[in-house]
């Protein structure tokens, strides 16, 4: 898994929507990639705040905003 795929899958992961194999790939990537780990931790906090710690699908607008924010953050880290 590369950073782009990881980033794309983070919100699905946090919603519990990823398949087992993808989840394992993502976890493996997070262990080796600090950029994605930081983004992951930040996103998890955001989702936890939003969902009050409960996992459920995010509304589409929240989801797309989250994706945009993730991409921005990731690009800043790459710069
Ligand atoms: Zn990465």
PDB file of the backbone (N, CA, C, O) and the ligand in Angstrom, with CONECT records:
HET     ZN  A 101       1
ATOM      1  N   UNK A   1       0.843  -1.215   0.000  1.00  0.00           N
ATOM      2  CA  UNK A   1       0.000   0.000   0.000  1.00  0.00           C
ATOM      3  C   UNK A   1       0.868   1.251   0.000  1.00  0.00           C
ATOM      4  O   UNK A   1       1.809   1.358   0.787  1.00  0.00           O
ATOM      5  N   UNK A   2       0.555   2.195  -0.878  1.00  0.00           N
ATOM      6  CA  UNK A   2       1.301   3.447  -0.864  1.00  0.00           C
ATOM      7  C   UNK A   2       0.513   4.524  -0.097  1.00  0.00           C
ATOM      8  O   UNK A   2      -0.602   4.280   0.366  1.00  0.00           O
ATOM      9  N   UNK A   3       1.108   5.704   0.026  1.00  0.00           N
ATOM     10  CA  UNK A   3       0.514   6.758   0.845  1.00  0.00           C
ATOM     11  C   UNK A   3      -0.839   7.212   0.291  1.00  0.00           C
ATOM     12  O   UNK A   3      -1.759   7.503   1.055  1.00  0.00           O
ATOM     13  N   UNK A   4      -0.956   7.270  -1.020  1.00  0.00           N
ATOM     14  CA  UNK A   4      -2.219   7.717  -1.625  1.00  0.00           C
ATOM     15  C   UNK A   4      -3.350   6.759  -1.271  1.00  0.00           C
ATOM     16  O   UNK A   4      -4.437   7.190  -0.885  1.00  0.00           O
ATOM     17  N   UNK A   5      -3.092   5.460  -1.403  1.00  0.00           N
ATOM     18  CA  UNK A   5      -4.115   4.467  -1.067  1.00  0.00           C
ATOM     19  C   UNK A   5      -4.439   4.515   0.420  1.00  0.00           C
ATOM     20  O   UNK A   5      -5.597   4.426   0.830  1.00  0.00           O
ATOM     21  N   UNK A   6      -3.397   4.658   1.204  1.00  0.00           N
ATOM     22  CA  UNK A   6      -3.569   4.708   2.650  1.00  0.00           C
ATOM     23  C   UNK A   6      -4.496   5.864   3.030  1.00  0.00           C
ATOM     24  O   UNK A   6      -5.445   5.709   3.799  1.00  0.00           O
ATOM     25  N   UNK A   7      -4.182   7.017   2.464  1.00  0.00           N
ATOM     26  CA  UNK A   7      -4.942   8.225   2.746  1.00  0.00           C
ATOM     27  C   UNK A   7      -6.405   8.065   2.350  1.00  0.00           C
ATOM     28  O   UNK A   7      -7.314   8.471   3.074  1.00  0.00           O
ATOM     29  N   UNK A   8      -6.605   7.472   1.198  1.00  0.00           N
ATOM     30  CA  UNK A   8      -7.947   7.263   0.664  1.00  0.00           C
ATOM     31  C   UNK A   8      -8.748   6.345   1.593  1.00  0.00           C
ATOM     32  O   UNK A   8      -9.960   6.501   1.738  1.00  0.00           O
ATOM     33  N   UNK A   9      -8.058   5.391   2.215  1.00  0.00           N
ATOM     34  CA  UNK A   9      -8.758   4.370   2.999  1.00  0.00           C
ATOM     35  C   UNK A   9      -8.914   4.724   4.469  1.00  0.00           C
ATOM     36  O   UNK A   9      -9.621   4.037   5.207  1.00  0.00           O
ATOM     37  N   UNK A  10      -8.244   5.814   4.902  1.00  0.00           N
ATOM     38  CA  UNK A  10      -8.270   6.124   6.332  1.00  0.00           C
ATOM     39  C   UNK A  10      -9.688   6.349   6.853  1.00  0.00           C
ATOM     40  O   UNK A  10     -10.049   5.849   7.918  1.00  0.00           O
ATOM     41  N   UNK A  11     -10.488   7.103   6.099  1.00  0.00           N
ATOM     42  CA  UNK A  11     -11.826   7.392   6.617  1.00  0.00           C
ATOM     43  C   UNK A  11     -12.690   6.124   6.625  1.00  0.00           C
ATOM     44  O   UNK A  11     -13.499   5.924   7.532  1.00  0.00           O
ATOM     45  N   UNK A  12     -12.512   5.270   5.607  1.00  0.00           N
ATOM     46  CA  UNK A  12     -13.236   3.997   5.617  1.00  0.00           C
ATOM     47  C   UNK A  12     -12.804   3.151   6.815  1.00  0.00           C
ATOM     48  O   UNK A  12     -13.621   2.513   7.480  1.00  0.00           O
ATOM     49  N   UNK A  13     -11.514   3.167   7.062  1.00  0.00           N
ATOM     50  CA  UNK A  13     -10.993   2.415   8.196  1.00  0.00           C
ATOM     51  C   UNK A  13     -11.647   2.883   9.492  1.00  0.00           C
ATOM     52  O   UNK A  13     -12.079   2.080  10.318  1.00  0.00           O
ATOM     53  N   UNK A  14     -11.708   4.198   9.645  1.00  0.00           N
ATOM     54  CA  UNK A  14     -12.255   4.764  10.881  1.00  0.00           C
ATOM     55  C   UNK A  14     -13.755   4.500  11.013  1.00  0.00           C
ATOM     56  O   UNK A  14     -14.299   4.498  12.117  1.00  0.00           O
ATOM     57  N   UNK A  15     -14.405   4.280   9.891  1.00  0.00           N
ATOM     58  CA  UNK A  15     -15.827   3.943   9.921  1.00  0.00           C
ATOM     59  C   UNK A  15     -16.034   2.442  10.069  1.00  0.00           C
ATOM     60  O   UNK A  15     -17.169   1.976  10.172  1.00  0.00           O
ATOM     61  N   UNK A  16     -14.946   1.688  10.080  1.00  0.00           N
ATOM     62  CA  UNK A  16     -15.069   0.240  10.165  1.00  0.00           C
ATOM     63  C   UNK A  16     -15.563  -0.368   8.866  1.00  0.00           C
ATOM     64  O   UNK A  16     -16.135  -1.459   8.861  1.00  0.00           O
ATOM     65  N   UNK A  17     -15.340   0.348   7.748  1.00  0.00           N
ATOM     66  CA  UNK A  17     -15.908  -0.080   6.472  1.00  0.00           C
ATOM     67  C   UNK A  17     -14.901  -0.821   5.596  1.00  0.00           C
ATOM     68  O   UNK A  17     -15.242  -1.237   4.488  1.00  0.00           O
ATOM     69  N   UNK A  18     -13.681  -0.993   6.067  1.00  0.00           N
ATOM     70  CA  UNK A  18     -12.671  -1.669   5.247  1.00  0.00           C
ATOM     71  C   UNK A  18     -12.732  -3.180   5.434  1.00  0.00           C
ATOM     72  O   UNK A  18     -13.094  -3.677   6.501  1.00  0.00           O
ATOM     73  N   UNK A  19     -12.375  -3.891   4.386  1.00  0.00           N
ATOM     74  CA  UNK A  19     -12.273  -5.347   4.499  1.00  0.00           C
ATOM     75  C   UNK A  19     -11.074  -5.694   5.390  1.00  0.00           C
ATOM     76  O   UNK A  19     -10.183  -4.871   5.600  1.00  0.00           O
ATOM     77  N   UNK A  20     -11.069  -6.912   5.902  1.00  0.00           N
ATOM     78  CA  UNK A  20      -9.991  -7.340   6.796  1.00  0.00           C
ATOM     79  C   UNK A  20      -8.614  -7.192   6.155  1.00  0.00           C
ATOM     80  O   UNK A  20      -7.670  -6.732   6.798  1.00  0.00           O
ATOM     81  N   UNK A  21      -8.506  -7.580   4.894  1.00  0.00           N
ATOM     82  CA  UNK A  21      -7.188  -7.559   4.261  1.00  0.00           C
ATOM     83  C   UNK A  21      -6.709  -6.121   4.065  1.00  0.00           C
ATOM     84  O   UNK A  21      -5.539  -5.816   4.292  1.00  0.00           O
ATOM     85  N   UNK A  22      -7.623  -5.234   3.639  1.00  0.00           N
ATOM     86  CA  UNK A  22      -7.240  -3.831   3.481  1.00  0.00           C
ATOM     87  C   UNK A  22      -6.886  -3.212   4.830  1.00  0.00           C
ATOM     88  O   UNK A  22      -5.956  -2.413   4.937  1.00  0.00           O
ATOM     89  N   UNK A  23      -7.630  -3.588   5.837  1.00  0.00           N
ATOM     90  CA  UNK A  23      -7.366  -3.056   7.177  1.00  0.00           C
ATOM     91  C   UNK A  23      -5.960  -3.442   7.629  1.00  0.00           C
ATOM     92  O   UNK A  23      -5.227  -2.626   8.187  1.00  0.00           O
ATOM     93  N   UNK A  24      -5.604  -4.683   7.383  1.00  0.00           N
ATOM     94  CA  UNK A  24      -4.266  -5.120   7.777  1.00  0.00           C
ATOM     95  C   UNK A  24      -3.197  -4.385   6.984  1.00  0.00           C
ATOM     96  O   UNK A  24      -2.162  -4.003   7.529  1.00  0.00           O
ATOM     97  N   UNK A  25      -3.454  -4.188   5.678  1.00  0.00           N
ATOM     98  CA  UNK A  25      -2.492  -3.449   4.865  1.00  0.00           C
ATOM     99  C   UNK A  25      -2.314  -2.030   5.373  1.00  0.00           C
ATOM    100  O   UNK A  25      -1.200  -1.512   5.442  1.00  0.00           O
ATOM    101  N   UNK A  26      -3.435  -1.411   5.728  1.00  0.00           N
ATOM    102  CA  UNK A  26      -3.386  -0.031   6.198  1.00  0.00           C
ATOM    103  C   UNK A  26      -2.633   0.049   7.529  1.00  0.00           C
ATOM    104  O   UNK A  26      -1.810   0.941   7.735  1.00  0.00           O
ATOM    105  N   UNK A  27      -2.925  -0.890   8.422  1.00  0.00           N
ATOM    106  CA  UNK A  27      -2.225  -0.892   9.712  1.00  0.00           C
ATOM    107  C   UNK A  27      -0.732  -1.103   9.526  1.00  0.00           C
ATOM    108  O   UNK A  27       0.083  -0.484  10.211  1.00  0.00           O
ATOM    109  N   UNK A  28      -0.377  -1.986   8.589  1.00  0.00           N
ATOM    110  CA  UNK A  28       1.040  -2.236   8.312  1.00  0.00           C
ATOM    111  C   UNK A  28       1.701  -0.972   7.774  1.00  0.00           C
ATOM    112  O   UNK A  28       2.827  -0.639   8.145  1.00  0.00           O
ATOM    113  N   UNK A  29       0.984  -0.273   6.892  1.00  0.00           N
ATOM    114  CA  UNK A  29       1.541   0.962   6.331  1.00  0.00           C
ATOM    115  C   UNK A  29       1.732   2.020   7.421  1.00  0.00           C
ATOM    116  O   UNK A  29       2.741   2.725   7.445  1.00  0.00           O
ATOM    117  N   UNK A  30       0.751   2.119   8.320  1.00  0.00           N
ATOM    118  CA  UNK A  30       0.840   3.138   9.374  1.00  0.00           C
ATOM    119  C   UNK A  30       2.029   2.877  10.301  1.00  0.00           C
ATOM    120  O   UNK A  30       2.593   3.808  10.876  1.00  0.00           O
ATOM    121  N   UNK A  31       2.397   1.623  10.438  1.00  0.00           N
ATOM    122  CA  UNK A  31       3.544   1.293  11.296  1.00  0.00           C
ATOM    123  C   UNK A  31       4.852   1.786  10.688  1.00  0.00           C
ATOM    124  O   UNK A  31       5.817   2.065  11.399  1.00  0.00           O
ATOM    125  N   UNK A  32       4.868   1.890   9.359  1.00  0.00           N
ATOM    126  CA  UNK A  32       6.132   2.220   8.700  1.00  0.00           C
ATOM    127  C   UNK A  32       6.174   3.650   8.175  1.00  0.00           C
ATOM    128  O   UNK A  32       7.237   4.125   7.775  1.00  0.00           O
ATOM    129  N   UNK A  33       5.038   4.346   8.168  1.00  0.00           N
ATOM    130  CA  UNK A  33       4.988   5.654   7.533  1.00  0.00           C
ATOM    131  C   UNK A  33       4.511   6.708   8.526  1.00  0.00           C
ATOM    132  O   UNK A  33       3.348   6.707   8.931  1.00  0.00           O
ATOM    133  N   UNK A  34       5.398   7.592   8.911  1.00  0.00           N
ATOM    134  CA  UNK A  34       5.035   8.590   9.924  1.00  0.00           C
ATOM    135  C   UNK A  34       4.077   9.638   9.393  1.00  0.00           C
ATOM    136  O   UNK A  34       3.217  10.133  10.121  1.00  0.00           O
ATOM    137  N   UNK A  35       4.230   9.978   8.107  1.00  0.00           N
ATOM    138  CA  UNK A  35       3.300  10.956   7.521  1.00  0.00           C
ATOM    139  C   UNK A  35       1.867  10.495   7.701  1.00  0.00           C
ATOM    140  O   UNK A  35       1.018  11.225   8.211  1.00  0.00           O
ATOM    141  N   UNK A  36       1.619   9.277   7.275  1.00  0.00           N
ATOM    142  CA  UNK A  36       0.254   8.763   7.299  1.00  0.00           C
ATOM    143  C   UNK A  36      -0.217   8.540   8.730  1.00  0.00           C
ATOM    144  O   UNK A  36      -1.399   8.710   9.031  1.00  0.00           O
ATOM    145  N   UNK A  37       0.700   8.162   9.609  1.00  0.00           N
ATOM    146  CA  UNK A  37       0.328   7.955  11.004  1.00  0.00           C
ATOM    147  C   UNK A  37      -0.180   9.264  11.623  1.00  0.00           C
ATOM    148  O   UNK A  37      -1.190   9.275  12.327  1.00  0.00           O
ATOM    149  N   UNK A  38       0.524  10.352  11.357  1.00  0.00           N
ATOM    150  CA  UNK A  38       0.106  11.650  11.885  1.00  0.00           C
ATOM    151  C   UNK A  38      -1.280  12.018  11.352  1.00  0.00           C
ATOM    152  O   UNK A  38      -2.156  12.452  12.100  1.00  0.00           O
ATOM    153  N   UNK A  39      -1.456  11.834  10.042  1.00  0.00           N
ATOM    154  CA  UNK A  39      -2.752  12.136   9.438  1.00  0.00           C
ATOM    155  C   UNK A  39      -3.831  11.246  10.043  1.00  0.00           C
ATOM    156  O   UNK A  39      -4.934  11.701  10.345  1.00  0.00           O
ATOM    157  N   UNK A  40      -3.495   9.981  10.214  1.00  0.00           N
ATOM    158  CA  UNK A  40      -4.442   9.027  10.780  1.00  0.00           C
ATOM    159  C   UNK A  40      -4.862   9.458  12.194  1.00  0.00           C
ATOM    160  O   UNK A  40      -6.052   9.506  12.506  1.00  0.00           O
ATOM    161  N   UNK A  41      -3.882   9.767  13.034  1.00  0.00           N
ATOM    162  CA  UNK A  41      -4.193  10.155  14.424  1.00  0.00           C
ATOM    163  C   UNK A  41      -5.067  11.403  14.466  1.00  0.00           C
ATOM    164  O   UNK A  41      -6.024  11.482  15.237  1.00  0.00           O
ATOM    165  N   UNK A  42      -4.724  12.371  13.629  1.00  0.00           N
ATOM    166  CA  UNK A  42      -5.498  13.611  13.586  1.00  0.00           C
ATOM    167  C   UNK A  42      -6.929  13.342  13.131  1.00  0.00           C
ATOM    168  O   UNK A  42      -7.891  13.848  13.710  1.00  0.00           O
ATOM    169  N   UNK A  43      -7.041  12.537  12.084  1.00  0.00           N
ATOM    170  CA  UNK A  43      -8.369  12.226  11.556  1.00  0.00           C
ATOM    171  C   UNK A  43      -9.190  11.460  12.574  1.00  0.00           C
ATOM    172  O   UNK A  43     -10.382  11.715  12.742  1.00  0.00           O
ATOM    173  N   UNK A  44      -8.553  10.529  13.248  1.00  0.00           N
ATOM    174  CA  UNK A  44      -9.276   9.741  14.251  1.00  0.00           C
ATOM    175  C   UNK A  44      -9.840  10.659  15.338  1.00  0.00           C
ATOM    176  O   UNK A  44     -10.983  10.502  15.765  1.00  0.00           O
ATOM    177  N   UNK A  45      -9.029  11.607  15.773  1.00  0.00           N
ATOM    178  CA  UNK A  45      -9.501  12.557  16.796  1.00  0.00           C
ATOM    179  C   UNK A  45     -10.688  13.346  16.281  1.00  0.00           C
ATOM    180  O   UNK A  45     -11.671  13.548  16.995  1.00  0.00           O
ATOM    181  N   UNK A  46     -10.590  13.795  15.028  1.00  0.00           N
ATOM    182  CA  UNK A  46     -11.687  14.557  14.423  1.00  0.00           C
ATOM    183  C   UNK A  46     -12.964  13.728  14.387  1.00  0.00           C
ATOM    184  O   UNK A  46     -14.039  14.192  14.767  1.00  0.00           O
ATOM    185  N   UNK A  47     -12.821  12.495  13.922  1.00  0.00           N
ATOM    186  CA  UNK A  47     -13.991  11.623  13.810  1.00  0.00           C
ATOM    187  C   UNK A  47     -14.558  11.308  15.191  1.00  0.00           C
ATOM    188  O   UNK A  47     -15.774  11.259  15.376  1.00  0.00           O
ATOM    189  N   UNK A  48     -13.667  11.096  16.157  1.00  0.00           N
ATOM    190  CA  UNK A  48     -14.138  10.799  17.513  1.00  0.00           C
ATOM    191  C   UNK A  48     -14.909  11.972  18.099  1.00  0.00           C
ATOM    192  O   UNK A  48     -15.927  11.789  18.768  1.00  0.00           O
ATOM    193  N   UNK A  49     -14.416  13.173  17.841  1.00  0.00           N
ATOM    194  CA  UNK A  49     -15.125  14.363  18.311  1.00  0.00           C
ATOM    195  C   UNK A  49     -16.493  14.443  17.663  1.00  0.00           C
ATOM    196  O   UNK A  49     -17.509  14.696  18.310  1.00  0.00           O
ATOM    197  N   UNK A  50     -16.477  14.217  16.365  1.00  0.00           N
ATOM    198  CA  UNK A  50     -17.718  14.335  15.600  1.00  0.00           C
ATOM    199  C   UNK A  50     -18.725  13.263  16.011  1.00  0.00           C
ATOM    200  O   UNK A  50     -19.914  13.538  16.173  1.00  0.00           O
ATOM    201  N   UNK A  51     -18.231  12.045  16.176  1.00  0.00           N
ATOM    202  CA  UNK A  51     -19.121  10.906  16.419  1.00  0.00           C
ATOM    203  C   UNK A  51     -19.267  10.598  17.899  1.00  0.00           C
ATOM    204  O   UNK A  51     -19.964   9.653  18.266  1.00  0.00           O
ATOM    205  N   UNK A  52     -18.615  11.385  18.760  1.00  0.00           N
ATOM    206  CA  UNK A  52     -18.664  11.089  20.178  1.00  0.00           C
ATOM    207  C   UNK A  52     -18.126   9.680  20.453  1.00  0.00           C
ATOM    208  O   UNK A  52     -18.626   8.957  21.315  1.00  0.00           O
ATOM    209  N   UNK A  53     -17.077   9.313  19.678  1.00  0.00           N
ATOM    210  CA  UNK A  53     -16.418   8.044  19.906  1.00  0.00           C
ATOM    211  C   UNK A  53     -17.111   6.841  19.306  1.00  0.00           C
ATOM    212  O   UNK A  53     -16.582   5.730  19.350  1.00  0.00           O
ATOM    213  N   UNK A  54     -18.291   7.052  18.744  1.00  0.00           N
ATOM    214  CA  UNK A  54     -19.012   5.920  18.159  1.00  0.00           C
ATOM    215  C   UNK A  54     -18.712   5.823  16.666  1.00  0.00           C
ATOM    216  O   UNK A  54     -18.511   6.833  15.992  1.00  0.00           O
ATOM    217  N   UNK A  55     -18.687   4.613  16.174  1.00  0.00           N
ATOM    218  CA  UNK A  55     -18.442   4.407  14.760  1.00  0.00           C
ATOM    219  C   UNK A  55     -19.753   4.328  14.001  1.00  0.00           C
ATOM    220  O   UNK A  55     -20.586   3.462  14.268  1.00  0.00           O
ATOM    221  N   UNK A  56     -19.928   5.228  13.065  1.00  0.00           N
ATOM    222  CA  UNK A  56     -21.040   5.093  12.129  1.00  0.00           C
ATOM    223  C   UNK A  56     -20.699   5.876  10.874  1.00  0.00           C
ATOM    224  O   UNK A  56     -19.847   6.764  10.917  1.00  0.00           O
ATOM    225  N   UNK A  57     -21.335   5.570   9.776  1.00  0.00           N
ATOM    226  CA  UNK A  57     -20.980   6.238   8.520  1.00  0.00           C
ATOM    227  C   UNK A  57     -21.153   7.744   8.630  1.00  0.00           C
ATOM    228  O   UNK A  57     -22.148   8.234   9.164  1.00  0.00           O
ATOM    229  N   UNK A  58     -20.168   8.467   8.118  1.00  0.00           N
ATOM    230  CA  UNK A  58     -20.247   9.926   8.136  1.00  0.00           C
ATOM    231  C   UNK A  58     -21.160  10.410   7.021  1.00  0.00           C
ATOM    232  O   UNK A  58     -21.201   9.811   5.946  1.00  0.00           O
ATOM    233  N   UNK A  59     -21.889  11.487   7.269  1.00  0.00           N
ATOM    234  CA  UNK A  59     -22.666  12.094   6.176  1.00  0.00           C
ATOM    235  C   UNK A  59     -21.736  12.473   5.026  1.00  0.00           C
ATOM    236  O   UNK A  59     -20.564  12.784   5.236  1.00  0.00           O
ATOM    237  N   UNK A  60     -22.266  12.442   3.832  1.00  0.00           N
ATOM    238  CA  UNK A  60     -21.438  12.630   2.638  1.00  0.00           C
ATOM    239  C   UNK A  60     -20.668  13.953   2.655  1.00  0.00           C
ATOM    240  O   UNK A  60     -19.509  13.990   2.243  1.00  0.00           O
ATOM    241  N   UNK A  61     -21.289  15.036   3.121  1.00  0.00           N
ATOM    242  CA  UNK A  61     -20.585  16.324   3.090  1.00  0.00           C
ATOM    243  C   UNK A  61     -19.424  16.338   4.089  1.00  0.00           C
ATOM    244  O   UNK A  61     -18.360  16.889   3.807  1.00  0.00           O
ATOM    245  N   UNK A  62     -19.633  15.737   5.236  1.00  0.00           N
ATOM    246  CA  UNK A  62     -18.554  15.657   6.231  1.00  0.00           C
ATOM    247  C   UNK A  62     -17.418  14.824   5.673  1.00  0.00           C
ATOM    248  O   UNK A  62     -16.240  15.150   5.822  1.00  0.00           O
ATOM    249  N   UNK A  63     -17.807  13.750   5.033  1.00  0.00           N
ATOM    250  CA  UNK A  63     -16.857  12.838   4.447  1.00  0.00           C
ATOM    251  C   UNK A  63     -15.992  13.511   3.389  1.00  0.00           C
ATOM    252  O   UNK A  63     -14.774  13.333   3.370  1.00  0.00           O
ATOM    253  N   UNK A  64     -16.621  14.280   2.515  1.00  0.00           N
ATOM    254  CA  UNK A  64     -15.818  14.898   1.463  1.00  0.00           C
ATOM    255  C   UNK A  64     -14.955  16.017   2.028  1.00  0.00           C
ATOM    256  O   UNK A  64     -13.837  16.241   1.565  1.00  0.00           O
ATOM    257  N   UNK A  65     -15.477  16.719   3.033  1.00  0.00           N
ATOM    258  CA  UNK A  65     -14.635  17.735   3.670  1.00  0.00           C
ATOM    259  C   UNK A  65     -13.434  17.090   4.350  1.00  0.00           C
ATOM    260  O   UNK A  65     -12.318  17.603   4.285  1.00  0.00           O
ATOM    261  N   UNK A  66     -13.678  15.972   4.995  1.00  0.00           N
ATOM    262  CA  UNK A  66     -12.618  15.235   5.668  1.00  0.00           C
ATOM    263  C   UNK A  66     -11.559  14.794   4.657  1.00  0.00           C
ATOM    264  O   UNK A  66     -10.360  14.923   4.906  1.00  0.00           O
ATOM    265  N   UNK A  67     -12.006  14.282   3.531  1.00  0.00           N
ATOM    266  CA  UNK A  67     -11.075  13.849   2.494  1.00  0.00           C
ATOM    267  C   UNK A  67     -10.238  15.017   1.982  1.00  0.00           C
ATOM    268  O   UNK A  67      -9.031  14.889   1.780  1.00  0.00           O
ATOM    269  N   UNK A  68     -10.893  16.155   1.776  1.00  0.00           N
ATOM    270  CA  UNK A  68     -10.167  17.325   1.290  1.00  0.00           C
ATOM    271  C   UNK A  68      -9.136  17.763   2.321  1.00  0.00           C
ATOM    272  O   UNK A  68      -8.004  18.098   1.974  1.00  0.00           O
ATOM    273  N   UNK A  69      -9.535  17.759   3.593  1.00  0.00           N
ATOM    274  CA  UNK A  69      -8.618  18.165   4.660  1.00  0.00           C
ATOM    275  C   UNK A  69      -7.450  17.203   4.752  1.00  0.00           C
ATOM    276  O   UNK A  69      -6.307  17.617   4.946  1.00  0.00           O
ATOM    277  N   UNK A  70      -7.739  15.928   4.613  1.00  0.00           N
ATOM    278  CA  UNK A  70      -6.688  14.907   4.658  1.00  0.00           C
ATOM    279  C   UNK A  70      -5.669  15.132   3.552  1.00  0.00           C
ATOM    280  O   UNK A  70      -4.458  15.090   3.772  1.00  0.00           O
ATOM    281  N   UNK A  71      -6.198  15.371   2.356  1.00  0.00           N
ATOM    282  CA  UNK A  71      -5.310  15.526   1.217  1.00  0.00           C
ATOM    283  C   UNK A  71      -4.413  16.747   1.422  1.00  0.00           C
ATOM    284  O   UNK A  71      -3.212  16.706   1.156  1.00  0.00           O
ATOM    285  N   UNK A  72      -5.030  17.846   1.905  1.00  0.00           N
ATOM    286  CA  UNK A  72      -4.257  19.052   2.149  1.00  0.00           C
ATOM    287  C   UNK A  72      -3.153  18.792   3.154  1.00  0.00           C
ATOM    288  O   UNK A  72      -2.000  19.163   2.936  1.00  0.00           O
ATOM    289  N   UNK A  73      -3.513  18.153   4.256  1.00  0.00           N
ATOM    290  CA  UNK A  73      -2.560  17.896   5.310  1.00  0.00           C
ATOM    291  C   UNK A  73      -1.415  17.042   4.803  1.00  0.00           C
ATOM    292  O   UNK A  73      -0.247  17.274   5.115  1.00  0.00           O
ATOM    293  N   UNK A  74      -1.782  16.057   4.018  1.00  0.00           N
ATOM    294  CA  UNK A  74      -0.791  15.137   3.494  1.00  0.00           C
ATOM    295  C   UNK A  74       0.157  15.865   2.559  1.00  0.00           C
ATOM    296  O   UNK A  74       1.368  15.650   2.598  1.00  0.00           O
ATOM    297  N   UNK A  75      -0.402  16.732   1.714  1.00  0.00           N
ATOM    298  CA  UNK A  75       0.441  17.481   0.770  1.00  0.00           C
ATOM    299  C   UNK A  75       1.369  18.438   1.504  1.00  0.00           C
ATOM    300  O   UNK A  75       2.513  18.640   1.095  1.00  0.00           O
ATOM    301  N   UNK A  76       0.874  19.028   2.591  1.00  0.00           N
ATOM    302  CA  UNK A  76       1.730  19.900   3.395  1.00  0.00           C
ATOM    303  C   UNK A  76       2.900  19.108   3.971  1.00  0.00           C
ATOM    304  O   UNK A  76       4.036  19.582   3.996  1.00  0.00           O
ATOM    305  N   UNK A  77       2.604  17.906   4.428  1.00  0.00           N
ATOM    306  CA  UNK A  77       3.659  17.077   5.012  1.00  0.00           C
ATOM    307  C   UNK A  77       4.698  16.673   3.981  1.00  0.00           C
ATOM    308  O   UNK A  77       5.879  16.527   4.297  1.00  0.00           O
ATOM    309  N   UNK A  78       4.249  16.493   2.745  1.00  0.00           N
ATOM    310  CA  UNK A  78       5.164  16.088   1.690  1.00  0.00           C
ATOM    311  C   UNK A  78       6.059  17.246   1.259  1.00  0.00           C
ATOM    312  O   UNK A  78       7.168  17.034   0.770  1.00  0.00           O
ATOM    313  N   UNK A  79       5.575  18.457   1.442  1.00  0.00           N
ATOM    314  CA  UNK A  79       6.281  19.632   0.937  1.00  0.00           C
ATOM    315  C   UNK A  79       7.602  19.870   1.654  1.00  0.00           C
ATOM    316  O   UNK A  79       8.312  20.825   1.338  1.00  0.00           O
TER     317      UNK A  79
HETATM  318 ZN    ZN A 101       2.194   6.714   3.992  1.00  0.00          ZN
END
